[in-house]
Amino acid sequence: DNGAGTNNDENQNGQGSHSFHSSSSPSSSMLRILCLHDANSNASELSEHLDAFAHRLFQNHGIDLVFVNSPLLARSTDSTSAKAASPVLQDPKCAPRVWWEEKVCTEESVGNDGDSDVVSSA
């Protein structure tokens, strides 16, 4: 152990932050960097992936990496269904997450309803 503890703040929806500084209240001089995971991942996965780097940053420079979960659970797709079936992912904080939902536009849904991004010149 390198002396840097992990501070986890968790809410009921599986959202939370993971931090590598050792005290519960950050020093005003401490630099904290927000780390956001990619789609179909979560804060825990990113934290594990960057663990050694985060500890070195904290020890050598006093920089604290803070990992947060996105607000939305990922919808199950072929690529995420294997992850979602895992018993480890029964915990919402470990489930695949996304930052926004993509709206799929079909040819039928794209029409001249006034929301068009195309402006015609007359």
C-alpha positions in Angstrom: 0.0 0.0 0.0 1.3 3.4 -0.9 -0.6 5.3 1.8 -3.2 6.8 -0.6 -6.6 5.5 0.4 -9.6 5.2 -1.7 -12.6 7.4 -0.8 -15.9 6.2 -2.3 -19.0 8.3 -2.1 -22.0 6.3 -3.3 -25.7 7.2 -3.8 -28.7 4.9 -4.1 -28.6 4.8 -7.9 -25.1 3.4 -8.1 -23.6 6.7 -9.0 -20.7 8.0 -7.0 -17.2 9.1 -7.1 -13.9 7.3 -6.4 -11.0 9.4 -5.2 -7.4 8.5 -4.4 -6.6 11.1 -1.7 -6.4 9.9 1.9 -8.5 12.4 3.7 -12.3 12.9 3.5 -12.0 16.6 2.8 -9.7 17.9 0.1 -7.1 20.4 0.8 -7.7 23.8 -0.9 -4.2 23.5 -2.5 -4.8 19.9 -3.8 -5.4 19.6 -7.5 -8.3 17.2 -8.3 -8.9 15.9 -11.9 -12.3 14.7 -12.9 -12.1 11.4 -14.9 -15.0 10.4 -17.0 -15.4 6.9 -18.3 -16.4 6.0 -21.9 -19.7 4.5 -23.1 -20.6 1.0 -21.8 -18.1 1.4 -19.0 -18.2 2.8 -15.4 -16.2 4.6 -12.8 -15.0 1.4 -11.2 -13.6 0.0 -14.4 -11.8 3.3 -15.2 -10.5 3.6 -11.7 -9.0 0.0 -11.8 -7.5 0.7 -15.2 -5.8 3.9 -14.0 -5.0 2.7 -10.5 -1.2 2.6 -10.7 -1.1 6.0 -12.6 -3.5 7.6 -10.0 -1.3 6.4 -7.1 1.9 7.8 -8.7 0.2 11.1 -9.4 -1.0 11.4 -5.9 2.4 10.4 -4.3 4.6 12.4 -6.6 2.5 15.5 -7.2 -0.4 15.5 -4.8 -2.9 15.2 -7.7 -6.1 13.4 -6.9 -8.1 11.7 -9.7 -11.8 11.6 -9.1 -13.9 9.0 -11.0 -17.7 9.4 -11.4 -20.4 7.3 -13.0 -22.6 8.6 -15.7 -26.3 9.0 -14.9 -27.7 6.4 -17.3 -27.5 2.7 -17.4 -26.5 1.3 -20.8 -29.2 -0.5 -22.7 -28.3 -4.1 -23.4 -26.9 -4.7 -26.8 -24.9 -7.6 -28.2 -21.6 -6.1 -27.0 -23.0 -5.3 -23.5 -25.2 -8.3 -22.9 -22.3 -10.5 -22.0 -21.2 -7.9 -19.4 -24.7 -7.4 -18.1 -25.2 -11.2 -17.6 -22.2 -11.3 -15.2 -23.1 -11.8 -11.5 -20.6 -9.1 -10.6 -22.7 -6.5 -12.4 -25.8 -7.0 -10.3 -24.5 -4.0 -8.4 -25.6 -0.8 -10.3 -22.3 0.9 -9.7 -20.6 -1.9 -11.7 -23.1 -1.9 -14.6 -22.2 -0.5 -18.0 -23.3 3.1 -18.2 -23.6 5.9 -20.8 -23.6 9.7 -20.6 -26.5 10.2 -23.0 -29.0 8.1 -25.0 -28.6 8.1 -28.7 -31.8 8.8 -30.6 -32.0 6.6 -33.6 -33.5 8.4 -36.6 -35.2 6.4 -39.3 -36.2 7.6 -42.7 -39.8 7.7 -41.5 -39.0 9.9 -38.5 -37.1 12.4 -40.6 -39.6 14.7 -42.2 -40.6 18.3 -42.7 -42.0 18.9 -39.2 -40.2 22.2 -38.6 -37.3 20.6 -36.7 -35.2 20.2 -39.8 -31.6 21.3 -39.7 -31.7 21.9 -43.5 -32.7 25.4 -44.5 -33.9 25.8 -48.1 -33.3 28.9 -50.0 -36.2 30.4 -51.9 
